[in-house]
Amino acid sequence: MFIGLMQGLAFFYYWTWFIWPFVFVFSLVYAIASLVKDDKASTKPIIVASISLLIILSGLTAPHFN
């Protein structure tokens, strides 16, 4: 089940590969900057960074599933 999900995410990554590195870097930098600046930082940039990292890694590891 999870391998099928990873293959679906990998197919999605292959068509949108140019977006995800920028989404990951900008959301991670924003999360770290807001964490340093405020005591009550939002978790939304952290979640966006983790989802984009999941999509990137599923695209990189999908050829090994077959």
Secondary structure, DSSP 8 states (H G I E B T S, - for coil): -HHHHHHHHHHHHHHSTTTHHHHHHHHHHHHHHHHHH-SS--SHHHHHHHHHHHHHHHHHHGGG--
